[in-house]
Amino acid sequence: MSGILSNVHGNISFALNLHYEAMARLQEQAYTGSRINRASDEPSTAYQVLGLNSQRRTLGNYMDNIASAMSTLDIASEAVSNMVESISEAKVVLASVTDTGGTIAQSIYPQTINDLLENLVLSANWQHKRQYLFGGSDTNSAPYAVTRDSEGNITEVTYQGSLDDRNSEVAPNVESSAFYVGDDIFRSNNRGDPEFVLDNTGAAAGTGTSSVTGYTWLTVAAAVNEQQTITITGGPPTSGNINIAFGGDNIDVAFNASANDVRLALEGLSSIGAGDVTVTGTSFTGANGLTIEFAGALALTNVAEMVVTDATLDAGTPAISTDRDGGMQLSIDGGTAVGIPIGDKTNVAVTNPDGKVLYVDATNITSTGVDLVNVPGTHDLFNTLVTIRDILKNANGTFTSGQLNAMRDNSTEALEEVSGLLSEITVNMGTRIGFLDTIKNNLEDMKFGVEDEATLLQEADIAQVAIDISRRQALYEMSLSVAGRLMSVSLLDFIR
């Protein structure tokens, strides 16, 4: 009998508990408005909701990237607008110069150009959220470095940023960047043939492809005698000779020969006559070796380098170097001077201090002087203004008014070239902002769609929940009533 009562009690408790749990879930749904509050409520639907929530967060991350990129592009656009204004003012200044040899042109106008140059550099090194806008992937360092003279004026602007873009993902498999490589957007890259603006020395473009860019100052200096130095390194030798070859002839010279002995030996060669060389120094094995300077019939000429070899040395190695080319001297921007060769003069390589080369056809060079070399299609914003300022100041020589006018007119064309660069980047920025805005709108639509789908899966039908709560409440009360009657049954009820 006790077993029967125990079973009745257990069944009643189980039924009441089922009703209670169902009512608790329904009341929770009514309170939260969601029919899935934990994965165990509906595992299959909960899995779908989790996937949709993950997709929503991913879309949100993309939208954050886009918002950051658009904000950066807006600031970059403002910096470029400042540059456009500076170049426009520079064009006005050049158009205002009518007397390039006058006091105003050589004092007030250069200072105005210098101020505009400073503004250009400031804009190019602009930061947003402590990130440089025009350094490519290197956003931590200023992309442009300046070199100044003793008066604090900028003489050179050099790009030192990255040559790689810094991209971020703005949509699945879609990347974009708000940070530009300054060297790509502020410098032309459509190289033309070098132009010798003044044509006052006879120099012309060589046959090689020059690597200099923008404007280059070519200096043709007076001819000098060539100097070559012979040394014996290592050892030192205690006996033996070295062999010196020149002009199809050669001669052996003792390792310890004096400067006078070497001069006499060289004058014995068929291509070198008496008085055609001078020799200075202590010995081949000395710290500075022996220096041969070509004079007499070989004065002011660019001769071939002599060849030295080990004839019978018991130790050490002979070597020769050309310390100074002979003939008229060509240099660019203060770089190493080179002489005009005796033979083929059509492609003389002249190197600036940065290692960039200008190939010069020296065939028709007849006089010394300074010429402005323009390489169209390679100008950059900054060094163009440096050259314009120096032209107006007449800083690279005593040019005539006519020469200054010619250089001014040419620099006006260079300003138009760099102005075109800014127009291109302005259009590019506008296009990129529009592209990102379109993607952002598409992502917003997708995000709303994902949220709606997740809501439909998760949202509770409050009306239905209310009905279900009422139904469960009625069932629960009925169960309580039945339980009350059953639990009042005793042993006496069975005995009757």
C-alpha positions in Angstrom: 0.0 0.0 0.0 2.8 2.4 0.8 4.4 1.7 -2.6 1.2 2.7 -4.3 1.0 6.0 -2.4 4.7 6.6 -3.1 4.1 6.2 -6.9 1.1 8.5 -6.8 3.1 11.1 -5.0 6.0 10.8 -7.4 3.8 11.0 -10.5 2.0 14.1 -9.1 5.3 15.8 -8.3 6.6 15.1 -11.8 3.5 16.4 -13.5 3.4 19.6 -11.4 7.1 20.1 -12.0 6.6 19.8 -15.8 3.9 22.5 -15.6 6.0 24.7 -13.4 9.1 24.5 -15.7 6.9 25.2 -18.8 5.4 28.2 -17.0 8.8 29.4 -16.0 10.1 29.3 -19.6 7.0 31.1 -20.8 7.3 33.8 -18.2 11.0 34.2 -19.1 10.1 34.6 -22.8 7.4 37.1 -21.9 9.9 39.1 -19.8 12.8 39.0 -22.3 10.8 39.0 -25.4 13.0 36.2 -26.7 11.9 32.6 -27.1 15.6 31.4 -27.1 17.5 32.5 -24.0 19.9 29.7 -23.9 21.2 27.2 -26.4 19.3 24.3 -24.7 16.0 26.0 -25.4 16.1 25.2 -29.1 19.6 23.9 -30.1 19.1 24.0 -33.8 17.7 27.5 -33.9 20.2 28.7 -31.3 23.0 27.5 -33.6 21.5 29.5 -36.5 21.2 32.6 -34.3 24.8 32.3 -33.1 26.0 32.1 -36.8 23.9 35.2 -37.6 25.3 37.1 -34.6 28.9 36.2 -35.7 28.1 37.5 -39.2 26.7 40.7 -37.8 29.8 41.3 -35.7 32.0 40.7 -38.8 30.0 43.1 -40.8 30.3 45.6 -38.0 34.1 45.2 -38.0 34.1 45.9 -41.8 32.0 49.0 -41.2 34.4 50.2 -38.5 37.3 49.8 -40.9 35.4 51.8 -43.5 34.5 54.6 -41.1 38.2 54.9 -40.0 39.3 54.9 -43.7 36.8 57.6 -44.7 37.8 59.7 -41.7 41.4 59.5 -42.7 40.7 60.2 -46.3 38.8 63.3 -45.3 41.8 64.6 -43.5 44.1 63.7 -46.3 41.8 65.5 -48.7 42.1 68.6 -46.6 46.0 68.3 -46.7 45.9 68.0 -50.5 43.6 71.0 -50.7 46.2 73.0 -48.8 48.8 71.8 -51.4 46.5 72.8 -54.3 46.2 76.3 -52.8 50.0 76.6 -52.4 50.7 75.6 -56.0 48.0 77.9 -57.2 49.7 80.8 -55.3 53.1 79.8 -56.8 51.6 80.0 -60.3 50.3 83.5 -59.5 53.7 84.5 -58.3 55.4 83.3 -61.5 52.8 85.0 -63.6 53.5 88.3 -61.7 57.2 88.2 -62.4 57.9 90.5 -65.4 61.4 91.6 -64.6 63.4 88.6 -63.4 66.5 90.7 -63.0 64.8 93.2 -60.7 65.1 93.6 -57.0 61.5 92.4 -56.3 61.9 89.3 -58.3 65.2 88.4 -56.5 64.0 89.3 -52.9 60.2 89.3 -52.3 59.1 86.6 -54.7 61.7 84.0 -53.6 60.6 84.5 -50.0 57.0 83.9 -51.0 57.9 80.7 -52.9 59.9 79.6 -49.9 56.9 80.1 -47.6 54.7 78.1 -50.0 57.4 75.4 -50.0 57.3 75.2 -46.2 53.5 74.8 -46.3 53.8 72.0 -48.9 56.2 70.0 -46.7 53.9 70.6 -43.7 50.9 69.2 -45.6 52.9 66.3 -46.9 53.9 65.4 -43.3 50.4 65.8 -42.0 49.2 63.3 -39.3 45.8 62.0 -38.3 45.4 60.1 -35.0 49.3 60.1 -34.8 49.6 58.4 -38.2 51.3 60.0 -41.1 49.0 60.1 -44.2 51.4 60.0 -47.0 54.1 57.5 -45.9 52.5 54.3 -47.3 52.6 51.4 -44.9 55.0 53.4 -42.6 52.6 55.6 -40.7 54.9 56.1 -37.7 57.6 58.3 -39.3 57.5 61.6 -41.2 57.5 60.6 -44.9 59.5 63.6 -46.1 62.8 64.8 -44.8 64.3 68.2 -45.6 67.8 69.5 -46.0 68.4 73.2 -45.1 71.2 75.6 -45.8 72.9 77.8 -43.2 70.0 80.3 -43.4 67.4 77.7 -42.7 66.0 77.6 -46.2 65.0 74.2 -47.7 67.5 73.0 -50.3 66.2 69.5 -50.8 63.1 67.4 -49.9 63.5 63.7 -49.9 60.9 60.9 -49.6 61.8 58.4 -46.9 58.5 56.7 -46.3 57.4 53.2 -47.5 56.8 52.3 -51.1 54.1 49.8 -50.1 50.4 50.5 -49.5 48.8 49.9 -46.1 45.6 48.1 -46.9 42.7 47.1 -44.6 39.9 44.7 -45.4 36.6 46.7 -45.9 34.5 43.8 -47.2 35.0 40.1 -47.8 38.0 39.8 -50.1 38.0 43.6 -50.7 40.9 45.7 -49.5 41.4 49.5 -49.6 43.8 52.0 -48.2 43.4 55.5 -46.8 47.2 56.0 -46.6 49.0 57.0 -49.8 52.6 56.5 -50.9 53.8 60.1 -51.2 56.4 59.3 -53.8 53.7 57.9 -56.1 51.3 60.8 -55.8 53.5 63.9 -55.5 56.0 63.0 -58.2 55.4 62.4 -61.9 56.5 59.1 -63.4 56.3 59.7 -67.1 59.9 60.3 -68.1 60.7 62.4 -71.1 64.0 63.3 -72.7 66.2 65.8 -70.8 66.0 69.4 -72.1 68.9 71.8 -71.7 66.9 74.9 -71.1 69.6 77.6 -71.7 71.7 75.7 -74.3 74.6 78.0 -73.4 77.4 75.4 -73.2 76.7 73.2 -76.1 75.8 70.2 -73.9 72.9 68.0 -75.1 71.1 64.9 -74.0 73.1 61.7 -74.2 72.0 58.4 -75.6 71.5 56.6 -72.2 68.5 56.7 -70.0 69.2 59.2 -67.3 67.9 58.6 -63.7 67.9 62.2 -62.5 64.5 63.7 -62.0 62.9 67.1 -62.2 65.4 69.9 -62.5 69.2 69.4 -62.5 71.9 72.0 -62.6 74.7 71.1 -65.0 78.1 72.8 -64.6 80.7 72.8 -67.3 84.0 73.9 -65.8 87.4 74.7 -67.3 89.7 71.9 -68.4 92.2 70.4 -66.0 95.1 68.0 -66.3 94.4 64.4 -65.6 96.0 62.8 -62.5 96.5 59.1 -61.9 98.1 57.5 -58.8 100.1 54.2 -58.7 100.6 52.3 -55.4 101.9 48.9 -54.3 99.8 47.5 -51.5 100.7 44.6 -49.3 104.2 43.3 -48.9 106.2 45.4 -48.9 108.4 44.0 -51.7 112.2 43.9 -51.3 112.9 43.3 -55.0 111.3 43.3 -58.5 109.6 45.5 -61.0 106.1 46.6 -62.0 104.9 47.0 -65.6 103.2 50.2 -66.8 101.3 50.1 -70.1 100.0 53.1 -71.9 99.1 53.9 -75.5 100.0 50.5 -76.8 103.5 50.5 -75.2 104.8 49.4 -71.8 107.9 49.6 -69.6 109.2 47.9 -66.4 109.9 50.2 -63.4 111.7 49.2 -60.2 109.4 48.8 -57.1 111.5 51.5 -55.3 111.9 53.9 -58.2 111.9 57.6 -57.3 109.4 60.1 -58.8 112.1 61.3 -61.2 112.9 57.8 -62.3 109.3 57.1 -63.0 108.9 60.3 -65.0 112.0 59.4 -67.1 110.7 55.9 -67.7 107.2 57.2 -68.8 108.7 59.7 -71.1 110.4 56.8 -72.8 107.1 55.4 -73.9 106.2 56.1 -77.6 102.9 57.8 -76.6 104.4 60.1 -74.0 107.1 62.6 -74.8 109.4 64.8 -72.8 107.5 67.2 -70.6 104.2 65.3 -71.1 104.0 64.1 -67.4 105.1 65.2 -64.0 105.4 62.8 -61.1 105.1 63.6 -57.4 105.3 61.5 -54.2 107.9 59.5 -52.3 107.5 55.9 -53.6 105.0 53.3 -54.9 105.0 51.8 -51.4 104.3 55.1 -49.6 101.0 55.9 -48.1 100.0 58.1 -51.1 102.0 56.3 -53.8 103.2 58.2 -56.8 100.9 60.6 -58.6 101.3 61.2 -62.4 99.9 64.4 -63.9 99.6 64.6 -67.6 101.0 67.9 -69.0 102.6 69.2 -72.2 101.0 67.7 -75.3 98.6 65.7 -73.0 97.6 68.7 -70.9 93.9 69.4 -70.4 92.9 66.1 -72.0 91.0 63.0 -70.7 93.5 60.2 -71.4 93.0 56.5 -70.9 94.0 55.0 -67.6 97.4 53.3 -67.5 97.5 49.6 -66.7 99.9 48.4 -64.0 100.7 44.7 -63.5 103.2 42.7 -61.3 106.2 42.0 -63.4 108.7 40.5 -61.0 107.7 41.6 -57.5 108.5 39.3 -54.7 105.6 40.7 -52.6 102.8 43.2 -52.8 100.3 44.1 -55.5 100.4 47.1 -57.8 97.2 49.2 -58.4 96.3 52.4 -60.2 93.4 54.9 -59.7 92.3 58.0 -61.7 92.1 60.8 -59.1 90.9 63.4 -61.6 89.8 63.1 -65.2 91.5 65.5 -67.6 89.7 67.9 -70.0 86.6 70.1 -69.4 84.8 69.1 -66.2 81.1 68.1 -66.1 79.2 67.9 -62.8 75.6 68.1 -61.7 74.2 69.5 -58.5 77.7 69.6 -56.9 78.5 65.9 -57.6 81.9 64.5 -58.6 83.3 66.2 -61.7 84.1 64.0 -64.7 86.2 64.9 -67.7 85.1 64.8 -71.3 86.7 61.8 -73.0 89.0 62.0 -76.0 87.0 59.4 -78.0 83.3 58.9 -77.9 81.7 62.0 -76.3 78.0 61.2 -77.0 77.2 59.5 -73.7 79.2 60.9 -70.8 77.7 59.7 -67.5 77.6 62.5 -64.8 76.5 61.5 -61.3 74.9 63.7 -58.6 75.6 63.3 -54.9 72.6 60.9 -54.6 74.0 58.5 -57.2 71.6 59.5 -60.0 73.0 59.8 -63.5 72.6 62.4 -66.3 73.9 61.2 -69.7 75.4 64.1 -71.6 76.3 64.4 -75.2 79.5 66.5 -74.9 80.4 66.5 -78.6 79.5 70.1 -79.1 80.4 71.6 -75.8 82.4 74.8 -76.5 82.2 76.8 -73.4 82.0 76.7 -69.6 79.0 77.7 -67.7 75.9 76.6 -65.8 72.8 75.2 -67.5 69.4 74.1 -66.2 68.4 70.6 -67.3 64.7 69.8 -67.3 63.5 66.2 -67.3 59.8 66.5 -68.1 57.5 64.0 -66.6 59.6 63.5 -63.5 58.9 66.7 -61.4 57.8 66.6 -57.8 56.0 69.2 -55.8 58.8 70.2 -53.5 62.0 70.3 -55.5 60.2 72.1 -58.3 59.5 75.0 -55.9 63.1 74.8 -54.7 64.3 75.4 -58.3 61.8 78.1 -58.9 63.0 80.0 -55.8 66.6 79.6 -56.8 65.9 80.8 -60.3 64.2 83.9 -59.0 67.1 84.5 -56.6 69.6 83.9 -59.4 71.3 81.6 -56.9 73.2 79.3 -59.3 75.1 81.8 -61.3 75.1 85.2 -62.8 72.4 84.7 -65.4 71.2 87.4 -67.8 67.6 88.6 -67.7 66.9 86.7 -70.9 68.2 83.5 -69.4 66.2 84.0 -66.2 63.1 84.6 -68.3 63.7 81.3 -70.2 64.1 79.4 -67.0 61.0 81.1 -65.5 58.9 80.1 -68.5 60.1 76.5 -68.3 59.4 76.3 -64.6 55.8 77.5 -65.3 55.4 74.3 -67.4 56.8 72.3 -64.5 54.2 73.9 -62.1 51.5 72.9 -64.5 52.8 69.3 -64.4 52.8 69.2 -60.6 49.4 70.9 -60.6 48.1 68.0 -62.7 49.4 65.6 -60.1 47.3 67.3 -57.4 44.3 67.2 -59.6 44.7 63.4 -60.1 45.1 62.7 -56.4 42.1 64.9 -55.6 39.9 62.9 -58.1 41.4 59.6 -56.7 40.5 60.5 -53.2 37.0 61.5 -54.1 36.6 58.3 -56.1 37.9 56.2 -53.2 35.6 57.9 -50.6 32.6 57.3 -52.9 33.7 53.6 -53.3 33.9 53.2 -49.6 30.6 54.9 -49.0 28.9 52.5 -51.5 30.4 49.5 -49.7 29.3 50.9 -46.4 25.7 51.3 -47.5 25.7 47.7 -48.9 27.2 46.4 -45.6 24.6 48.3 -43.6 21.8 46.7 -45.7 23.3 43.3 -45.2 23.7 43.9 -41.5 20.1 45.0 -41.1 19.0 41.8 -43.0 21.1 39.6 -40.7 19.7 41.3 -37.6 16.1 40.9 -38.9 16.7 37.3 -39.6 18.2 36.7 -36.2 15.3 38.6 -34.6 12.7 36.5 -36.4 14.3 33.3 -35.2 14.8 34.5 -31.7 11.9 36.9 -31.0 9.0 35.5 -29.0 5.3 35.8 -30.1 4.1 37.6 -27.0 0.4 37.0 -27.8 1.0 33.3 -28.2 3.2 33.3 -25.0 0.3 34.9 -23.1 -2.1 32.2 -24.4 0.3 29.5 -23.5 0.8 30.9 -20.0 -2.9 31.0 -19.4 -3.3 27.4 -20.7 -0.4 26.2 -18.5 -1.8 28.1 -15.6 -5.2 26.4 -16.0 -3.5 23.0 -16.4 -1.3 23.7 -13.4 -4.3 24.6 -11.2 -6.2 21.5 -12.4 -3.2 19.4 -11.6 -3.0 21.0 -8.1 -6.7 20.2 -7.6 -6.3 16.6 -8.7 -3.2 16.3 -6.6 -5.1 17.7 -3.6 -7.8 15.0 -3.9 -5.4 12.2 -4.5 -3.1 13.2 -1.6 -6.1 13.2 0.8 -6.7 9.4 0.2 -5.8 7.3 3.2 -5.8 3.6 4.2 -9.3 3.9 5.5 -10.5 4.8 2.0 -9.2 1.4 0.8 -10.6 -0.6 3.8 -14.1 0.7 3.0 
